[in-house]
Structures are given as C-alpha cells and as structure tokens.
Amino acid sequence: MKIINVMLYPFGLIYGLILKIRNRLFDIGILKEAPISMPSIGVGNLSSGGTGKSVVVDYLITLLKHQQPVVVLSRGYKRTTQGVVIASAQSTAKTIGDEPFQFMNKHPEISVVVAEKRILGIHKIEEFSEPNAVILLDDVMQHRYVKPSLMILTTTFNAPFFLDRILPVGNLRESRQGAKRADIILVTKCPKNLNQQQIKQFCETLILKKDQQLFFTTIQYGKYLLNQEGNQRLDEISQPFLLVTGIADPKPLVAFLKEKKLLFKHLNFPDHHNFSSSDIERIQKIRKNGIVVTTEKDFTRLSPLMNSLDLYYLPITMEFINSEEQILFDQTIQKVATQS
C-alpha cells in the first residue's frame, strides 16, 4: 500500500492544487456563490462517502416537517434522468436516485427535487414552494455555486477528515481546509460509550473556528425488520439469512448484527449499486430459503426486483451522545429553518 500511495501522490497533489485554486476563486469572489432566498440547510462531507449524510437528512426532515413545508434537493446520484426533476407518484429509485426516493417514500408530506446543478433546482423550488418552506440540500459541500443559510459537515469518529488525505491517496474530495466553510461539524458513528476524555482529544485535534459548533452522534438500528407487508422482530429471527448491502460503509451494520448473535452471510456491493438480473439470481441462490435483509436505501432498488415477502430492511436513525447537545442542535436548526 505504501508503494501505491507513493505512486499516486503526484496525482493527489495535482488534484488538490486544482481544487485549491477553485476554492480560492470562490473565496475572493471571482466565482460567485448564489445566496438562497429561502431558509436552507446544507449537509455534506469532505470524504468520498460513508459519513451518514442520508441519516442526517432524514433526521432533519423528521425534526422540521411538522412545523413547516420541507423540500429536499439532491443530485439524484446514478439516476436515469437528467436536469431538474420534481419527484412524483410515478418516480422510482432509477428516475430520481435511491436516496431521494427513500426520502419521498418515508416522508410523503415533503417535496423532493433532483438536479445536477443545484442552482437550477433551487430556481424550480422557488417557483412552486410555499413561502415558509425550508430547503434541505443533500451532499452540497462541494457545490459552491449555492450557499445555504447553514452548512453541516459530517465526519465519522473512527475516520475523521483531519486524519485523511485527498484523493486518490486518501478519500477526501477536497482539502481539510474545506471544513472551515461549515457552521456545524457533526461527528457520526461514534461509539455509544464515548467518554469525555475521547471527546476532549477529538476536539483538540480538530481545532474548531470560534463560530463553529461541534456535536457527537451515534447510529441506532431498529428493533424490527420492515417491508411493505409487515415486520419481524430482529431478536426473534433464528434462521440464517442473507445480508445484502450496496452502501459505502456496511461495517457498523455487520458489527451490529454480529453482536446480536444472528446467523447470516454478507453479500457486499458498491455504493449505490444498480442491481442486475444476474445479481438477483446470485442473491436467490445464496439465500436459499432464508430471507434477505438489506438497508433502507438498498431496499428502494431491490424491492422492485424481488418478492416482497422475502426482502426486509433494517431502519437506522441518528442519536446524540448527549441529550443537552441534541436540544441545542435542534434549536439551532429550527431557528435557521424559520428565518424569513
């Protein structure tokens, strides 16, 4: 690996230099950031994936949707359509992307829009949304042509951005300096037994700006497996099953299921994988008579291709390590969302 890193290092320098110049052009105003006329909250990261952005967006939707209209704007990664698309009853995971489709299905009260160029998506939202709506921008950290009212940067506890390197040597999409643009740094996938000494060490290494807020969160898996027909209690499953994942970081899920002493095989695909007929044949062959368990995101792509009685997903939510931090975070989000 060291030899490969040495070989890739020049490419990382070139890529990093290009991004540094681009960000500098935005910073000095040659490239323009367009402020959004509506209250807006962006969620993004510096790494190439696996920091739990979609779980954070889901948390924000749940927090805000009962007090005001919510519109989620996403790129719609790997969708078959192009341009600006407003999600509708005819939309699928293929036409708008798996994560936007997941948000639409789980939260029918909200609106979902996908657009490669976020500024075009925002113009469309401004045309149809209610005056008191709030926009949640998914994966927007590097889309500097738009500037949300509040930017949340997600990074994992075990692989924080400040210990990583820029692509292709590491997993960073841009320099660590990009974290300075965030208003909130949300540390995800923390150990549930995280102590104050660990938090202190993390904070000392991170070095926050004076106006930045830092919060520590963990992930909580559901007690039930769900599908369109019903549910099964997780701790009552005695038969072996097949776990199928197409996400950036399945390790926490695998570890959780192993802690539960469950019997399963794991079939791992790349993030946002579009399952083919041969993939389904392989899944059916491996699972035999057992059920298939997957993530909520993967369920959106697998469910049209499999018998609904055989396929389940395990819900996931974000929880704060400290309840007082959750109150402060929620208040910060709600204040921004209701600004006129």
C-alpha distance (Angstrom), angle and dihedral (degrees) to the residues before:
residue distance angle dihedral
M1 . . .
K2 3.82 . .
I3 3.81 90.7 .
I4 3.82 90.8 49.9
N5 3.82 90.9 48.6
V6 3.80 90.6 51.8
M7 3.82 90.2 51.1
L8 3.80 92.7 48.2
Y9 3.79 95.8 43.3
P10 3.86 96.1 89.3
F11 3.81 90.1 52.8
G12 3.80 89.4 51.0
L13 3.80 89.9 52.0
I14 3.82 92.2 51.2
Y15 3.81 93.1 45.6
G16 3.80 91.2 46.4
L17 3.81 92.0 49.5
I18 3.81 92.0 51.8
L19 3.81 90.9 50.8
K20 3.80 91.8 45.3
I21 3.81 90.9 54.4
R22 3.80 91.4 46.3
N23 3.81 93.1 50.4
R24 3.79 91.0 45.7
L25 3.81 90.3 54.2
F26 3.80 88.8 54.7
D27 3.80 92.3 45.4
I28 3.82 93.6 54.4
G29 3.79 93.6 41.5
I30 3.81 102.1 -111.4
L31 3.79 88.2 117.0
K32 3.80 107.9 44.1
E33 3.80 128.1 -130.3
A34 3.79 110.3 -151.2
P35 3.80 113.6 -141.2
I36 3.80 113.7 -136.1
S37 3.80 114.7 -120.7
M38 3.82 92.8 -146.2
P39 3.82 127.3 61.8
S40 3.79 105.5 -84.0
I41 3.81 138.0 -179.1
G42 3.79 121.3 -163.8
V43 3.78 125.9 -156.4
G44 3.78 120.5 -164.4
N45 3.77 146.9 132.3
L46 3.78 141.4 -143.3
S47 3.80 95.8 -129.8
S48 3.79 127.8 76.8
G49 3.80 93.8 -105.8
G50 3.78 147.7 -58.0
T51 3.80 98.9 90.1
G52 3.81 95.9 113.0
K53 3.81 100.9 -108.6
S54 3.80 93.9 153.4
V55 3.82 91.2 53.8
V56 3.81 88.9 52.4
V57 3.81 92.3 49.2
D58 3.80 89.2 49.5
Y59 3.82 89.6 52.1
L60 3.81 91.1 51.0
I61 3.81 92.0 49.1
T62 3.80 91.1 51.1
L63 3.80 91.2 47.6
L64 3.80 96.6 49.4
K65 3.81 109.6 27.8
H66 3.81 96.3 83.6
Q67 3.79 93.9 54.1
Q68 3.82 102.1 42.4
P69 3.82 143.9 -5.1
V70 3.81 113.1 -72.8
V71 3.81 126.5 -155.2
V72 3.81 120.2 -170.6
L73 3.80 116.5 -154.2
S74 3.79 117.8 -164.3
R75 3.76 139.3 159.2
G76 3.80 92.1 -119.8
Y77 3.79 95.0 -132.3
K78 3.83 115.7 -138.2
R79 3.82 93.4 2.9
T80 3.79 119.4 151.9
T81 3.81 93.7 -131.5
Q82 3.79 130.6 75.5
G83 3.78 136.4 -146.5
V84 3.78 125.3 15.5
V85 3.81 114.9 -16.5
I86 3.80 126.4 178.8
A87 3.80 110.0 -149.3
S88 3.79 115.9 -117.4
A89 3.79 140.9 167.5
Q90 3.80 87.9 -80.6
S91 3.81 93.1 55.9
T92 3.79 122.0 110.5
A93 3.79 135.9 -174.0
K94 3.80 86.9 -96.7
T95 3.80 96.2 53.0
I96 3.82 99.0 44.1
G97 3.82 104.8 15.5
D98 3.78 131.1 -96.6
E99 3.81 99.6 -88.7
P100 3.83 96.7 47.0
F101 3.81 88.6 46.5
Q102 3.79 89.4 50.9
F103 3.82 91.3 51.7
M104 3.82 91.5 47.9
N105 3.81 93.9 49.9
K106 3.77 96.0 43.8
H107 3.81 94.9 44.1
P108 3.82 109.5 32.7
E109 3.82 89.6 170.8
I110 3.80 92.9 71.1
S111 3.80 134.4 71.5
V112 3.80 121.8 -122.3
V113 3.80 125.6 -159.0
V114 3.81 128.2 179.9
A115 3.80 125.8 -159.9
E116 3.79 134.8 154.8
K117 3.80 89.1 -144.5
R118 3.78 104.2 51.9
I119 3.80 93.3 -160.4
L120 3.83 90.1 62.3
G121 3.78 89.9 49.0
I122 3.79 90.6 51.6
H123 3.82 91.5 51.0
K124 3.82 88.9 53.8
I125 3.82 91.8 47.8
E126 3.80 90.8 51.1
E127 3.82 88.2 55.8
F128 3.82 97.7 56.0
S129 3.79 109.1 19.2
E130 3.78 126.4 101.3
P131 3.82 117.4 -104.0
N132 3.81 94.6 -108.7
A133 3.81 96.6 47.0
V134 3.81 124.0 126.6
I135 3.81 124.0 -145.1
L136 3.81 120.9 -139.4
L137 3.81 110.4 -160.2
D138 3.79 113.4 -155.6
D139 3.83 119.1 -150.4
V140 3.79 95.6 -4.9
M141 3.81 104.2 138.9
Q142 3.80 94.7 107.7
H143 3.84 95.2 37.8
R144 3.76 94.9 90.5
Y145 3.81 96.3 165.9
V146 3.81 85.7 84.6
K147 3.80 125.3 50.3
P148 3.82 117.7 -157.3
S149 3.79 121.5 -149.9
L150 3.81 87.7 -115.8
M151 3.81 130.2 17.6
I152 3.81 122.5 -153.8
L153 3.80 117.8 -163.8
T154 3.81 116.3 -159.7
T155 3.79 122.7 -154.8
T156 3.79 130.7 162.8
F157 3.78 123.4 -114.7
N158 3.82 95.2 -130.2
A159 3.82 95.9 43.9
P160 3.82 107.3 27.9
F161 3.78 119.6 -178.8
F162 3.82 93.2 -116.1
L163 3.82 90.6 65.3
D164 3.80 93.7 47.6
R165 3.80 134.5 84.9
I166 3.75 132.8 -134.9
L167 3.81 121.2 -91.7
P168 2.99 134.3 -52.1
V169 3.83 92.9 22.4
G170 3.80 92.4 42.6
N171 3.81 136.0 3.9
L172 3.80 102.4 -92.1
R173 3.79 118.5 121.9
E174 3.79 89.4 -159.1
S175 3.80 140.6 0.6
R176 3.80 121.4 -59.6
Q177 3.81 85.9 -113.9
G178 3.81 87.5 76.2
A179 3.80 88.1 77.9
K180 3.79 88.5 75.7
R181 3.81 88.8 74.1
A182 3.81 91.6 62.9
D183 3.80 122.0 97.5
I184 3.81 92.3 -165.0
I185 3.79 128.5 28.7
L186 3.77 109.8 -156.8
V187 3.80 114.5 -163.5
T188 3.80 107.8 -152.1
K189 3.81 135.8 -166.2
C190 3.80 93.3 27.7
P191 3.82 119.3 169.3
K192 3.80 109.9 -94.6
N193 3.81 89.6 -127.2
L194 3.80 93.8 53.1
N195 3.81 108.7 154.5
Q196 3.79 133.6 -153.6
Q197 3.80 93.5 -104.2
Q198 3.81 91.0 56.8
I199 3.81 90.3 47.5
K200 3.81 90.8 49.8
Q201 3.81 92.6 50.3
F202 3.82 90.7 48.8
C203 3.80 92.0 50.2
E204 3.82 92.9 48.3
T205 3.80 91.3 52.6
L206 3.81 94.6 43.6
I207 3.84 97.9 51.3
L208 3.80 104.5 -158.0
K209 3.78 126.3 -145.1
K210 3.79 114.0 -112.8
D211 3.79 93.6 -106.3
Q212 3.83 96.9 45.5
Q213 3.79 125.3 101.8
L214 3.80 124.1 -147.7
F215 3.81 126.5 -155.4
F216 3.81 132.4 178.5
T217 3.80 120.8 -144.1
T218 3.77 139.9 172.0
I219 3.79 134.4 -159.8
Q220 3.78 124.4 -106.4
Y221 3.79 121.2 -160.1
G222 3.78 121.1 -150.7
K223 3.79 125.8 -104.8
Y224 3.80 92.1 -130.5
L225 3.78 135.4 56.3
L226 3.81 108.8 -133.2
N227 3.77 138.4 -159.0
Q228 3.78 137.9 156.8
E229 3.80 92.2 -81.4
G230 3.81 102.1 46.7
N231 3.79 141.9 -70.2
Q232 3.78 145.4 -77.1
R233 3.77 125.2 -148.3
L234 3.79 107.3 -115.1
D235 3.80 97.8 -139.0
E236 3.81 91.1 51.8
I237 3.81 94.9 61.1
S238 3.79 107.3 108.5
Q239 3.80 101.0 163.1
P240 3.83 123.4 83.6
F241 3.80 114.5 -100.3
L242 3.81 138.8 -174.6
L243 3.78 119.5 -109.6
V244 3.82 112.5 -152.4
T245 3.80 119.5 -170.5
G246 3.78 134.2 177.0
I247 3.81 99.3 173.8
A248 3.80 133.1 113.1
D249 3.81 96.4 -110.4
P250 3.81 118.0 21.8
K251 3.83 94.2 161.2
P252 3.85 96.7 98.5
L253 3.81 91.3 51.0
V254 3.80 92.7 47.6
A255 3.81 90.8 48.3
F256 3.82 91.4 49.1
L257 3.80 93.2 51.9
K258 3.81 91.2 47.1
E259 3.80 90.2 51.7
K260 3.79 87.0 55.8
K261 3.85 88.2 57.3
L262 3.81 90.2 -123.7
L263 3.79 121.6 159.8
F264 3.80 113.6 -125.3
K265 3.78 147.2 135.4
H266 3.79 119.5 -132.0
L267 3.79 123.8 -136.6
N268 3.80 108.7 -172.4
F269 3.82 124.8 -162.9
P270 3.83 130.5 178.9
D271 3.80 120.2 -84.0
H272 3.84 113.8 -75.5
H273 3.81 90.0 7.0
N274 3.80 115.1 -177.9
F275 3.78 103.6 -136.3
S276 3.80 115.0 -132.6
S277 3.79 130.0 -157.0
S278 3.80 89.2 -100.9
D279 3.80 89.6 53.2
I280 3.79 89.9 53.4
E281 3.80 91.0 48.5
R282 3.78 89.3 52.0
I283 3.80 91.6 48.6
Q284 3.81 92.1 49.6
K285 3.80 91.5 48.7
I286 3.80 94.4 50.7
R287 3.80 97.6 42.5
K288 3.82 93.9 51.0
N289 3.82 103.2 176.6
G290 3.77 97.1 -17.1
I291 3.78 127.5 101.6
V292 3.80 124.5 -101.8
V293 3.81 117.8 -122.6
T294 3.79 120.9 -163.6
T295 3.79 142.7 156.9
E296 3.78 123.5 -81.4
K297 3.81 90.5 -109.9
D298 3.80 93.7 49.6
F299 3.80 90.2 46.3
T300 3.82 89.7 67.6
R301 3.82 89.9 60.8
L302 3.80 99.2 36.4
S303 3.80 101.2 44.2
P304 3.84 96.4 72.1
L305 3.81 89.0 53.0
M306 3.80 102.0 47.1
N307 3.79 141.5 50.5
S308 3.80 105.5 -85.6
L309 3.80 91.2 -137.2
D310 3.80 91.5 62.0
L311 3.81 99.1 46.6
Y312 3.83 127.7 74.5
Y313 3.78 135.8 167.5
L314 3.79 130.6 -150.0
P315 3.83 113.2 -133.1
I316 3.79 119.3 -131.8
T317 3.80 130.5 -161.2
M318 3.79 137.3 -179.4
E319 3.80 120.3 -113.2
F320 3.78 129.6 -174.8
I321 3.79 120.4 -123.1
N322 3.79 89.3 -137.8
S323 3.82 122.9 38.7
E324 3.81 91.6 -149.3
E325 3.81 89.3 56.5
Q326 3.80 89.3 52.1
I327 3.80 90.8 54.8
L328 3.80 91.3 50.4
F329 3.81 92.5 46.1
D330 3.81 92.8 48.6
Q331 3.80 92.0 48.4
T332 3.81 91.2 49.9
I333 3.80 92.0 50.9
Q334 3.81 94.2 45.1
K335 3.81 91.8 49.0
V336 3.80 92.1 53.6
A337 3.82 92.9 42.9
T338 3.81 93.2 55.2
Q339 3.80 97.1 45.9
S340 3.79 111.4 120.4
